[in-house]
Amino acid sequence: MRIPCLTVLACLVLTSGLRAQIAPVITPGGVVNGIDYSTAIAPGMVLAVFGSNLAANEVAASDVPLPNNLDGTTVEVNGQAVPLFFVSGGQVNAQLPFGLSGAVQVRVRNASGVSAAATVTVLPTAPRFFTKTADGQGEPIVLHSADFALVTPARPGVAGEFLTLYLSGLGAVTPAVVAGQPGGDGGKLGPVNRVADGVVSLSVNGKAVPVLFAGLAPGFVGLYQVNFQVPSDIGAAGVTAVVTTTEGASTDAVPLAAPTVLSVGNTGTQTVGGKVISSSGKLSAQWTAPGYTVDHYVVTATESVQHTQVSVNSSETQVLLTGLKAGTEYQVGVTACGDAACLRSGTTAAVAGTTGNEYWQLQGTGNSLAGLSRIVSDGNAKISATRFGPEAGPVTANRLQLYYGPSGQTRQTLTTAITSTATTSTVMSSYLSFVSSRGTTGLITPSPAATRVSQMNTGQGVPLSAAMGGKVRLFFEAQGTDQKTRIFSIDSVDGYTGQDFNSGPPTTCSTAADYSAGGGCTLSVAVGVEGDSVAGNTRISNARQQKVGYPTLADWRWNGAAGTFMVFTTDTLAGCTTSNRNHGYAVWDENVWTVQYDSKGCPKLFTSAQAAFPMHSGGVKYRLYYGDPSVQTGKLSGNLPFLGPKKMIYGDGTLFGQTDRVDFEDWENQGKARDIVFLWPNGDTLDDTAEGYIDDYHFLAPTGSLDLQVMYLAITNGVEAPIGAGAVLLNP
């Protein structure tokens, strides 16, 4: 049932014993105006939000100014809480703030969580009458100004009489008023708030009449009134039809017929190794036009996990939806707009479509380890890849550089290898063939051991913006003499070349003196362990396999923005999880990395996750790939790491907290993880054993475009030493 809330005083206070147990969900297309429940929305207007689990109880505001929180429920518009009239499990009525325009994002938040954002467009004005049926349809509410009695057929408005009609959506007023505050009355409530002269025009029975006053109704929130005098030639029947127009938007707009024969399907279909696969990030939609002139179409796809939306405009009767989640069902609807503002529109029922899973094909020949192409001749483990842009300088500009563990070394090493030519999508060797530095660069395990570095492990090179020094920050894990593993960082001394981290003459860091205080290789602790005096973290006994998530599609350099996140492997945490391998979550505050904890004092964790890697997908959206070591099917005897099947979840920073960053809560539940499919070069699917022994991987868009996505990885057959290999996403 739609519950009207025309003014704060018209909302009843109700209670219910129902309690929301899961996060609120906004119904697709469920953010509308609270008058006629259309998508025509203007600043200061009554807003209705429909969905499920929106509130635990039915509660209405009892006084003005309106509160921004009712019984623990808030509505956020562009991240700011807005005034509330009424909340319930299925509907919330709020007031849209003044001063907004264009696309805005609406969320509902309560004790159980926060909804996905629903995007709506705010128009300058969207006049809608309050009507006798309380649904914006039929006869408007018009009062006799003399006694405020309702104008009815039994007592119509007559020639020369002054009348008042009530509506919403007239937009900005002067003087400005804060949302939630009542309109001024010229006295105690402040000056009267008027709509600018000339904005509102009025016709009565088809005849234009002067507007005597248009503005906020004194003492009411979100309610406008228009005062006028009935023309002298009105006729015996009195007032029978009233139309208000503001800057081209009219109260007499009517719904239009919807497009028909909407179909949603997969695209980019191909056959590989006898398997038919389709795009993992795109769907096609087509439909039949309605029988009137359409200004444009709005196509909206809402996914089934976090209920995020992708919306595009089209002038044609077909569209390719991009930027979708892999292996995910979407509900797709099409709105035909009869005008530029889409005040007259018709919308189809939603039609389902599901994107394909991701298929990654290893490069080389055949269907075994022996046939794989090595991305670097001595590649063994700890594979990480970094993209450099044109500003990087002569050595690395427009090239890729690996930070990896080479084979054939007597001491564990983290060194570099670089592509020979500038990266281009048409030349595979420009992103899959690297020339090794053969241990003449990077970090080497010292002998004898340094206190903080007795064994060198995985690393990730992150180019820093010019404002941060124009160099490469290498994040790496190292075990100390106390047998604890921590995450460190060190900055290059050769700028964007990113190969030399020793401020002294050597081009490597290799001795205990190098890593000690006053040495040439100055380390900073990024994530320490319990008991550490610097960057220590309770309940963390080891921190390993770190990866920093930053917006690589926006810029190949990291600008050090607050809110950047890092994932890292932890061990079993007693009292927090029984999984042997988990991933913690740290957030950068422009000075230090802060590990995130829950209310019980446990680190916020991705459980049963190993070697997780976050890949930027555009905006504040990421994918998180990881191995699930709880699944041991296919593991052979021996000591080589077995990570289990590879899975992937999505994170969207617009969902929780600050919308310019990805909070831990912005990630999907791991129960919704998609399985990743790996293919040998000949198209055969890797079995459980082969997939389980994929480790130390890095996902990258080598050209800065998601049209080409590459996975750099270490792989073994469970018996032989790992090699460095590459895989390409077949169906982006």
Secondary structure, 3 states (H helix, E strand, C coil): CCCCCCCHHHCCCCCCCCCCCCCCEEEEEEEEECCCCCCCECCCCEEEEEEECCCCCCEECCCCCCCCCECCEEEEECCEECCEEEECCCEEEEECCCCCCEEEEEEEEECCEECCCEEEEECCCCCEECECCCCCCCCECEEECCCCCECCCCCCCCCCCEEEEEEECCCCCECCCCCCCCECCCECCECCCECCCCCEEEEECCEEECEEEEEECECCCCCEEEEEECCCCCCCCCCCCEEEEECCEECCCCCCCCCEEEEEECCCCEEECCEEECCCCCEEEEEECCCCCCCEEEEEEEECCCCCEEEEEECCCEEEECCCCCCCEEEEEEEEECCCCCCCEEECCCEEEECCCCEEEECECCCCHHHECCCCCCEEEEEEEEECCHHHCCCCCCCEEEEEEECCCCCCEEEEEEECCCCCCCCCHHHHCEEECCCCCEEECCCCCCCCCCEEEEEEEEEECHHHCCCEEEEEEEECCCCCEEEEEEECCCHHHCCCCCCCCCCEECCHHHHCCCCCCCCEEEECCCCCCCCCCCCCCCCEEEEEECCCCCCCCECCCCCCEEEEEECCECCCECCCCEEEEEEECCCCEEECECCCCCECCEECCEEEEEEEEECCEEEEEEECCCCCCCCCCCCCCCCCCEEEEEEECCCCCCCCCCCHHHECCHHHCEECEEECCCCCECCHHHHHCEEEEEEECCCCCCCCCEEEEEECCCCCCCEEEEEEECCC
